[in-house]
Amino acid sequence: MIPLVARRRPRAARRLPVAVAVGVLLAAALSIAPDVGPLAAAREAASAGVRWSVVPSDGRGPDGRSAVEVGVRPGQTVEDHIAVRNASAAAVTFRLAAADGFTSASGRFDVRAEGESSVDAGSWISLPARVTVPAGATVVVPFSIAAPSGAAPGDHSAGITASVLSTARADGGASVGVDTRVGVRVLARVAGQLSPAASLHGGGGSYAVAWNPLRPGSAIVSFDVVNDGNTRLLASGTVSAAGQDTPFPAAGEPVIDLLPGDRRTVRVVVDDLWPSILVPVDVTLRPRGITIDGQTPIAAASSLQTSLWAMPISQLIVLTGAALLIFAALWGRQRSHRRTDRLVADAHEHDRPPAAAALTEESTSA
């Protein structure tokens, strides 16, 4: 196995002050796309006029794979290749490196930053430290994956990157080095007992009211999906709210790709949901194992029950308004009746003869 090699910076970069050197690290860009499509394992990047890509390859050239996926036994070494393509107008020397892979919080595949030690599959990979690619050419680079004799069964993730260092201008006009890396995903499945498993945690949600009382609202249901097993999984399932089923991920959304130990928060929008104060929600997870070297692990489905408040606010506003109108109408009618009664009584009092009034007073006195 080839140890990590210290890489010398150009003289101009070495003369940068410490503050700008920190900026170099912060500005470093890593671009490794998740392998969800035929071209996703490699991404063409541009840096200071240099354009390049990295893809899996056989001994002759790119072989159409989206990622490097191999099966290996503990203590075994397997050989494979990548192809580095230089789409620039001049020859370029690329720095090559391997590092442990992980999934970011956004669900994007990434690798450990330069300078961080790899402790898993990234440390199993041996490859040249550099490769020079002529203008417009593609060079096939061999590499090896040596699984330790004590490697745990299951999937181990890494990435191989090709990078160049360029110089850019910061807002203040200072020169800043930018280390742009493009890479390909590597997944090694170590033979042994495969234990695919996934679980659901922390269900909850919120309800968005439709202010038109004649239209239903929508709910956002959130929960965490955790890969508890030792294999890579694709997570999908259904959210059932008030008898309405909504699949996740929705059409057009990226797949939920989970490496062993990954935890991902999933948010599902349930449309056309009528408010019923407390809405029961059932989440069903159906994880699917990834096929590598002919093995497709079967993971059991799991479920989660939760609920969310869905107050019929717009409907209550309408009902309250209608009740106020009815009350106002009844109160106005009663007030009108009382006023009419007073007017009638006053009219009778004014129409009564004076003698009759006096007689009435005398009778009262007697």
ABEGO torsion letter per residue (X at the ends): XBBBBBBBBBAAAAABBAAAAAAAAAABBBBBBBBABAAAABBBBBBGGBBBBBBBBBAAEBAGBABBBBBBBBGBBBBBBBBBBBABABBBBBBBBBBBBBBBAAGBBBBBBBGBBBABAAAABBBBABBBBBBGBBBBBBBBBBBBAABBBEBBBBBBBBBBBBBBBBAAGBBBBBBBBBBBBBBBBBBEBBBBBBBBBGBBEBBBBBABAABBBBBBBBBBBBBABABBBBBBEBBBBGGBBBBOBBBGBBBBBBBBGBBBBBBBBBBGBBBAGBBBBBBBBBBBBBBBGGBBBBBBBBBBBBBBBBBBAAAAAAAAAAAAAAAAAAAAAAAAAAAAAAAAAAAAAAABBAAAAAAAAAAAAX
